[in-house]
């Protein structure tokens, strides 16, 4: 799968998010997802929201996915 396809799937599942996906081999991916939906959620819950957006593709078309799931405030703190 192309990274842009994964980005589109995540955006469909988390409409208010900003997402960036990178891959060197089109099997292992790294995603940074910034969404207000992550507010008040633990890291596992955030990852579950991303996995839910990808559905059955996880483990099949997407072999491995590293996720950074941040709220907009957390992302802004990293840029400062």
N, CA, C and O atoms as a Tinker XYZ file with bonds, in Angstrom:
   320  protein
     1  N      0.827000   -1.188000    0.000000    73     2
     2  CA     0.000000    0.000000    0.000000    64     1     3
     3  C      0.864000    1.242000    0.000000    63     2     4     5
     4  O      1.904000    1.284000    0.658000    81     3
     5  N      0.448000    2.224000   -0.716000    73     3     6
     6  CA     1.160000    3.499000   -0.737000    64     5     7
     7  C      0.829000    4.294000    0.533000    63     6     8     9
     8  O     -0.299000    4.235000    1.023000    81     7
     9  N      1.790000    5.022000    1.055000    73     7    10
    10  CA     1.532000    5.828000    2.247000    64     9    11
    11  C      0.333000    6.763000    2.100000    63    10    12    13
    12  O     -0.408000    6.962000    3.063000    81    11
    13  N      0.133000    7.331000    0.936000    73    11    14
    14  CA    -1.002000    8.248000    0.721000    64    13    15
    15  C     -2.336000    7.526000    0.908000    63    14    16    17
    16  O     -3.301000    8.129000    1.377000    81    15
    17  N     -2.403000    6.242000    0.547000    73    15    18
    18  CA    -3.633000    5.464000    0.737000    64    17    19
    19  C     -3.914000    5.284000    2.228000    63    18    20    21
    20  O     -5.059000    5.384000    2.669000    81    19
    21  N     -2.870000    5.020000    2.990000    73    19    22
    22  CA    -3.027000    4.850000    4.435000    64    21    23
    23  C     -3.450000    6.169000    5.068000    63    22    24    25
    24  O     -4.313000    6.195000    5.945000    81    23
    25  N     -2.838000    7.266000    4.619000    73    23    26
    26  CA    -3.235000    8.578000    5.126000    64    25    27
    27  C     -4.721000    8.825000    4.883000    63    26    28    29
    28  O     -5.421000    9.315000    5.769000    81    27
    29  N     -5.205000    8.488000    3.689000    73    27    30
    30  CA    -6.620000    8.705000    3.358000    64    29    31
    31  C     -7.528000    7.857000    4.248000    63    30    32    33
    32  O     -8.582000    8.330000    4.674000    81    31
    33  N     -7.141000    6.624000    4.534000    73    31    34
    34  CA    -7.948000    5.765000    5.400000    64    33    35
    35  C     -8.018000    6.326000    6.819000    63    34    36    37
    36  O     -9.078000    6.327000    7.445000    81    35
    37  N     -6.887000    6.797000    7.312000    73    35    38
    38  CA    -6.865000    7.357000    8.666000    64    37    39
    39  C     -7.709000    8.626000    8.714000    63    38    40    41
    40  O     -8.463000    8.835000    9.665000    81    39
    41  N     -7.587000    9.468000    7.699000    73    39    42
    42  CA    -8.403000   10.701000    7.659000    64    41    43
    43  C     -9.893000   10.373000    7.618000    63    42    44    45
    44  O    -10.699000   11.081000    8.221000    81    43
    45  N    -10.261000    9.315000    6.916000    73    43    46
    46  CA   -11.675000    8.927000    6.847000    64    45    47
    47  C    -12.177000    8.483000    8.216000    63    46    48    49
    48  O    -13.326000    8.747000    8.569000    81    47
    49  N    -11.330000    7.812000    8.987000    73    47    50
    50  CA   -11.721000    7.336000   10.304000    64    49    51
    51  C    -11.624000    8.388000   11.386000    63    50    52    53
    52  O    -12.345000    8.335000   12.383000    81    51
    53  N    -10.728000    9.350000   11.188000    73    51    54
    54  CA   -10.535000   10.443000   12.149000    64    53    55
    55  C    -10.566000   11.748000   11.358000    63    54    56    57
    56  O     -9.519000   12.331000   11.078000    81    55
    57  N    -11.761000   12.204000   10.999000    73    55    58
    58  CA   -11.903000   13.319000   10.057000    64    57    59
    59  C    -11.181000   14.616000   10.425000    63    58    60    61
    60  O    -10.784000   15.357000    9.526000    81    59
    61  N    -11.000000   14.913000   11.697000    73    59    62
    62  CA   -10.369000   16.170000   12.090000    64    61    63
    63  C     -8.864000   16.050000   12.292000    63    62    64    65
    64  O     -8.252000   16.924000   12.905000    81    63
    65  N     -8.261000   14.976000   11.785000    73    63    66
    66  CA    -6.849000   14.748000   12.061000    64    65    67
    67  C     -5.937000   15.307000   10.972000    63    66    68    69
    68  O     -6.356000   15.573000    9.846000    81    67
    69  N     -4.687000   15.472000   11.353000    73    67    70
    70  CA    -3.600000   15.717000   10.419000    64    69    71
    71  C     -2.759000   14.455000   10.470000    63    70    72    73
    72  O     -2.432000   13.972000   11.554000    81    71
    73  N     -2.404000   13.912000    9.307000    73    71    74
    74  CA    -1.673000   12.649000    9.299000    64    73    75
    75  C     -0.566000   12.678000    8.254000    63    74    76    77
    76  O     -0.702000   13.259000    7.177000    81    75
    77  N      0.527000   12.032000    8.616000    73    75    78
    78  CA     1.652000   11.871000    7.709000    64    77    79
    79  C      2.142000   10.435000    7.855000    63    78    80    81
    80  O      2.401000    9.975000    8.967000    81    79
    81  N      2.269000    9.724000    6.729000    73    79    82
    82  CA     2.719000    8.331000    6.745000    64    81    83
    83  C      3.933000    8.204000    5.835000    63    82    84    85
    84  O      3.952000    8.739000    4.727000    81    83
    85  N      4.949000    7.486000    6.319000    73    83    86
    86  CA     6.173000    7.250000    5.545000    64    85    87
    87  C      6.497000    5.765000    5.536000    63    86    88    89
    88  O      6.178000    5.040000    6.478000    81    87
    89  N      7.141000    5.321000    4.449000    73    87    90
    90  CA     7.575000    3.932000    4.356000    64    89    91
    91  C      8.764000    3.840000    3.408000    63    90    92    93
    92  O      8.814000    4.527000    2.387000    81    91
    93  N      9.715000    2.986000    3.757000    73    91    94
    94  CA    10.857000    2.740000    2.886000    64    93    95
    95  C     10.649000    1.500000    2.014000    63    94    96    97
    96  O     11.284000    1.360000    0.968000    81    95
    97  N      9.754000    0.599000    2.447000    73    95    98
    98  CA     9.607000   -0.670000    1.726000    64    97    99
    99  C      8.157000   -1.042000    1.389000    63    98   100   101
   100  O      7.913000   -2.129000    0.864000    81    99
   101  N      7.200000   -0.168000    1.678000    73    99   102
   102  CA     5.770000   -0.393000    1.437000    64   101   103
   103  C      5.225000   -1.617000    2.183000    63   102   104   105
   104  O      4.237000   -2.217000    1.760000    81   103
   105  N      5.870000   -1.977000    3.285000    73   103   106
   106  CA     5.357000   -3.021000    4.185000    64   105   107
   107  C      5.409000   -2.539000    5.633000    63   106   108   109
   108  O      4.554000   -2.890000    6.446000    81   107
   109  N      6.404000   -1.746000    5.938000    73   107   110
   110  CA     6.584000   -1.183000    7.269000    64   109   111
   111  C      6.364000    0.323000    7.158000    63   110   112   113
   112  O      6.966000    0.991000    6.318000    81   111
   113  N      5.502000    0.839000    8.010000    73   111   114
   114  CA     5.088000    2.241000    7.907000    64   113   115
   115  C      5.266000    2.951000    9.245000    63   114   116   117
   116  O      5.230000    2.333000   10.309000    81   115
   117  N      5.459000    4.260000    9.161000    73   115   118
   118  CA     5.501000    5.116000   10.352000    64   117   119
   119  C      4.483000    6.226000   10.131000    63   118   120   121
   120  O      4.525000    6.932000    9.123000    81   119
   121  N      3.575000    6.369000   11.080000    73   119   122
   122  CA     2.517000    7.379000   10.969000    64   121   123
   123  C      2.587000    8.348000   12.142000    63   122   124   125
   124  O      2.783000    7.951000   13.290000    81   123
   125  N      2.422000    9.619000   11.824000    73   123   126
   126  CA     2.222000   10.635000   12.842000    64   125   127
   127  C      0.810000   11.155000   12.639000    63   126   128   129
   128  O      0.467000   11.665000   11.573000    81   127
   129  N     -0.005000   11.017000   13.681000    73   127   130
   130  CA    -1.407000   11.412000   13.597000    64   129   131
   131  C     -1.679000   12.416000   14.712000    63   130   132   133
   132  O     -1.429000   12.142000   15.886000    81   131
   133  N     -2.193000   13.576000   14.328000    73   131   134
   134  CA    -2.536000   14.623000   15.290000    64   133   135
   135  C     -4.040000   14.829000   15.216000    63   134   136   137
   136  O     -4.579000   15.170000   14.163000    81   135
   137  N     -4.719000   14.617000   16.354000    73   135   138
   138  CA    -6.173000   14.706000   16.359000    64   137   139
   139  C     -6.698000   15.156000   17.714000    63   138   140   141
   140  O     -6.196000   14.726000   18.753000    81   139
   141  N     -7.711000   16.022000   17.704000    73   139   142
   142  CA    -8.354000   16.377000   18.968000    64   141   143
   143  C     -9.087000   15.180000   19.584000    63   142   144   145
   144  O     -9.395000   15.195000   20.775000    81   143
   145  N     -9.365000   14.159000   18.796000    73   143   146
   146  CA   -10.035000   12.955000   19.312000    64   145   147
   147  C     -9.175000   12.207000   20.322000    63   146   148   149
   148  O     -9.686000   11.368000   21.064000    81   147
   149  N     -7.873000   12.498000   20.363000    73   147   150
   150  CA    -6.973000   11.813000   21.291000    64   149   151
   151  C     -6.971000   12.435000   22.683000    63   150   152   153
   152  O     -6.402000   11.857000   23.609000    81   151
   153  N     -7.581000   13.576000   22.848000    73   151   154
   154  CA    -7.576000   14.263000   24.142000    64   153   155
   155  C     -8.176000   13.368000   25.222000    63   154   156   157
   156  O     -9.252000   12.796000   25.049000    81   155
   157  N     -7.460000   13.260000   26.334000    73   155   158
   158  CA    -7.938000   12.477000   27.467000    64   157   159
   159  C     -7.808000   10.975000   27.300000    63   158   160   161
   160  O     -8.261000   10.220000   28.160000    81   159
   161  N     -7.199000   10.525000   26.211000    73   159   162
   162  CA    -7.051000    9.083000   25.961000    64   161   163
   163  C     -5.615000    8.646000   26.222000    63   162   164   165
   164  O     -4.669000    9.396000   25.981000    81   163
   165  N     -5.469000    7.425000   26.715000    73   163   166
   166  CA    -4.155000    6.833000   26.919000    64   165   167
   167  C     -3.570000    6.431000   25.567000    63   166   168   169
   168  O     -4.313000    6.311000   24.593000    81   167
   169  N     -2.252000    6.219000   25.487000    73   167   170
   170  CA    -1.632000    5.833000   24.217000    64   169   171
   171  C     -2.288000    4.615000   23.556000    63   170   172   173
   172  O     -2.499000    4.619000   22.343000    81   171
   173  N     -2.609000    3.586000   24.321000    73   171   174
   174  CA    -3.242000    2.405000   23.738000    64   173   175
   175  C     -4.581000    2.757000   23.097000    63   174   176   177
   176  O     -4.890000    2.279000   22.005000    81   175
   177  N     -5.369000    3.580000   23.759000    73   175   178
   178  CA    -6.662000    3.978000   23.203000    64   177   179
   179  C     -6.485000    4.789000   21.922000    63   178   180   181
   180  O     -7.275000    4.654000   20.988000    81   179
   181  N     -5.467000    5.617000   21.875000    73   179   182
   182  CA    -5.185000    6.401000   20.676000    64   181   183
   183  C     -4.829000    5.481000   19.509000    63   182   184   185
   184  O     -5.327000    5.647000   18.395000    81   183
   185  N     -3.961000    4.512000   19.785000    73   183   186
   186  CA    -3.565000    3.560000   18.745000    64   185   187
   187  C     -4.765000    2.756000   18.259000    63   186   188   189
   188  O     -4.888000    2.479000   17.066000    81   187
   189  N     -5.642000    2.384000   19.173000    73   187   190
   190  CA    -6.832000    1.628000   18.784000    64   189   191
   191  C     -7.712000    2.428000   17.830000    63   190   192   193
   192  O     -8.311000    1.855000   16.920000    81   191
   193  N     -7.798000    3.739000   18.023000    73   191   194
   194  CA    -8.575000    4.577000   17.105000    64   193   195
   195  C     -7.963000    4.548000   15.704000    63   194   196   197
   196  O     -8.685000    4.489000   14.709000    81   195
   197  N     -6.641000    4.590000   15.629000    73   195   198
   198  CA    -5.966000    4.542000   14.322000    64   197   199
   199  C     -6.161000    3.166000   13.690000    63   198   200   201
   200  O     -6.476000    3.063000   12.504000    81   199
   201  N     -5.975000    2.104000   14.485000    73   199   202
   202  CA    -6.168000    0.743000   13.957000    64   201   203
   203  C     -7.598000    0.547000   13.459000    63   202   204   205
   204  O     -7.813000   -0.099000   12.434000    81   203
   205  N     -8.571000    1.099000   14.175000    73   203   206
   206  CA    -9.970000    0.963000   13.756000    64   205   207
   207  C    -10.192000    1.629000   12.396000    63   206   208   209
   208  O    -10.963000    1.131000   11.576000    81   207
   209  N     -9.517000    2.750000   12.162000    73   207   210
   210  CA    -9.649000    3.438000   10.877000    64   209   211
   211  C     -9.076000    2.592000    9.740000    63   210   212   213
   212  O     -9.539000    2.688000    8.603000    81   211
   213  N     -8.073000    1.767000   10.039000    73   211   214
   214  CA    -7.432000    0.949000    9.014000    64   213   215
   215  C     -8.104000   -0.409000    8.838000    63   214   216   217
   216  O     -7.942000   -1.057000    7.803000    81   215
   217  N     -8.848000   -0.833000    9.837000    73   215   218
   218  CA    -9.628000   -2.068000    9.745000    64   217   219
   219  C     -8.806000   -3.299000    9.414000    63   218   220   221
   220  O     -7.725000   -3.506000    9.966000    81   219
   221  N     -9.324000   -4.107000    8.518000    73   219   222
   222  CA    -8.727000   -5.402000    8.178000    64   221   223
   223  C     -7.384000   -5.282000    7.465000    63   222   224   225
   224  O     -6.672000   -6.275000    7.320000    81   223
   225  N     -7.038000   -4.102000    7.027000    73   223   226
   226  CA    -5.763000   -3.934000    6.317000    64   225   227
   227  C     -4.564000   -4.141000    7.238000    63   226   228   229
   228  O     -3.477000   -4.507000    6.791000    81   227
   229  N     -4.784000   -3.898000    8.549000    73   227   230
   230  CA    -3.709000   -4.152000    9.510000    64   229   231
   231  C     -3.419000   -5.648000    9.547000    63   230   232   233
   232  O     -4.316000   -6.469000    9.736000    81   231
   233  N     -2.150000   -5.980000    9.362000    73   231   234
   234  CA    -1.752000   -7.381000    9.387000    64   233   235
   235  C     -1.822000   -8.056000    8.024000    63   234   236   237
   236  O     -1.285000   -9.149000    7.842000    81   235
   237  N     -2.474000   -7.419000    7.079000    73   235   238
   238  CA    -2.511000   -7.980000    5.727000    64   237   239
   239  C     -1.736000   -7.056000    4.796000    63   238   240   241
   240  O     -0.557000   -7.294000    4.533000    81   239
   241  N     -2.370000   -6.024000    4.304000    73   239   242
   242  CA    -1.697000   -5.081000    3.409000    64   241   243
   243  C     -0.682000   -4.217000    4.147000    63   242   244   245
   244  O      0.310000   -3.776000    3.566000    81   243
   245  N     -0.934000   -3.980000    5.424000    73   243   246
   246  CA    -0.028000   -3.196000    6.260000    64   245   247
   247  C      0.617000   -4.164000    7.243000    63   246   248   249
   248  O     -0.009000   -4.591000    8.213000    81   247
   249  N      1.865000   -4.500000    6.982000    73   247   250
   250  CA     2.552000   -5.495000    7.815000    64   249   251
   251  C      2.879000   -4.947000    9.199000    63   250   252   253
   252  O      2.679000   -5.629000   10.204000    81   251
   253  N      3.381000   -3.721000    9.250000    73   251   254
   254  CA     3.752000   -3.125000   10.531000    64   253   255
   255  C      3.542000   -1.614000   10.462000    63   254   256   257
   256  O      3.834000   -0.975000    9.451000    81   255
   257  N      3.033000   -1.060000   11.557000    73   255   258
   258  CA     2.765000    0.366000   11.606000    64   257   259
   259  C      3.216000    0.927000   12.950000    63   258   260   261
   260  O      2.720000    0.525000   14.003000    81   259
   261  N      4.153000    1.854000   12.898000    73   259   262
   262  CA     4.582000    2.593000   14.079000    64   261   263
   263  C      3.741000    3.861000   14.128000    63   262   264   265
   264  O      3.624000    4.569000   13.128000    81   263
   265  N      3.155000    4.151000   15.287000    73   263   266
   266  CA     2.229000    5.285000   15.389000    64   265   267
   267  C      2.689000    6.265000   16.453000    63   266   268   269
   268  O      3.003000    5.881000   17.580000    81   267
   269  N      2.723000    7.540000   16.079000    73   267   270
   270  CA     2.817000    8.631000   17.036000    64   269   271
   271  C      1.459000    9.300000   16.999000    63   270   272   273
   272  O      1.091000    9.905000   15.992000    81   271
   273  N      0.714000    9.199000   18.081000    73   271   274
   274  CA    -0.637000    9.755000   18.152000    64   273   275
   275  C     -0.643000   10.894000   19.162000    63   274   276   277
   276  O     -0.470000   10.676000   20.361000    81   275
   277  N     -0.845000   12.114000   18.664000    73   275   278
   278  CA    -0.736000   13.306000   19.499000    64   277   279
   279  C     -1.983000   14.165000   19.418000    63   278   280   281
   280  O     -2.677000   14.183000   18.401000    81   279
   281  N     -2.261000   14.880000   20.503000    73   279   282
   282  CA    -3.291000   15.921000   20.447000    64   281   283
   283  C     -2.664000   17.134000   19.763000    63   282   284   285
   284  O     -1.439000   17.221000   19.682000    81   283
   285  N     -3.468000   18.063000   19.275000    73   283   286
   286  CA    -2.893000   19.283000   18.682000    64   285   287
   287  C     -1.979000   20.034000   19.656000    63   286   288   289
   288  O     -0.961000   20.590000   19.245000    81   287
   289  N     -2.334000   20.053000   20.931000    73   287   290
   290  CA    -1.523000   20.739000   21.940000    64   289   291
   291  C     -0.167000   20.046000   22.110000    63   290   292   293
   292  O      0.864000   20.710000   22.220000    81   291
   293  N     -0.173000   18.711000   22.130000    73   291   294
   294  CA     1.087000   17.978000   22.245000    64   293   295
   295  C      1.964000   18.215000   21.018000    63   294   296   297
   296  O      3.178000   18.380000   21.142000    81   295
   297  N      1.363000   18.230000   19.859000    73   295   298
   298  CA     2.118000   18.465000   18.622000    64   297   299
   299  C      2.710000   19.863000   18.623000    63   298   300   301
   300  O      3.857000   20.046000   18.218000    81   299
   301  N      1.946000   20.854000   19.073000    73   299   302
   302  CA     2.436000   22.228000   19.129000    64   301   303
   303  C      3.609000   22.339000   20.105000    63   302   304   305
   304  O      4.542000   23.106000   19.869000    81   303
   305  N      3.564000   21.589000   21.184000    73   303   306
   306  CA     4.660000   21.595000   22.161000    64   305   307
   307  C      5.944000   21.029000   21.595000    63   306   308   309
   308  O      7.033000   21.447000   21.989000    81   307
   309  N      5.834000   20.084000   20.678000    73   307   310
   310  CA     7.016000   19.497000   20.046000    64   309   311
   311  C      7.664000   20.459000   19.060000    63   310   312   313
   312  O      8.875000   20.415000   18.843000    81   311
   313  N      6.858000   21.322000   18.468000    73   311   314
   314  CA     7.369000   22.264000   17.469000    64   313   315
   315  C      8.047000   23.458000   18.114000    63   314   316   317
   316  O      8.864000   24.132000   17.486000    81   315
   317  N      7.707000   23.719000   19.370000    73   315   318
   318  CA     8.252000   24.897000   20.055000    64   317   319
   319  C      9.709000   24.720000   20.425000    63   318   320
   320  O     10.312000   25.622000   21.007000    81   319
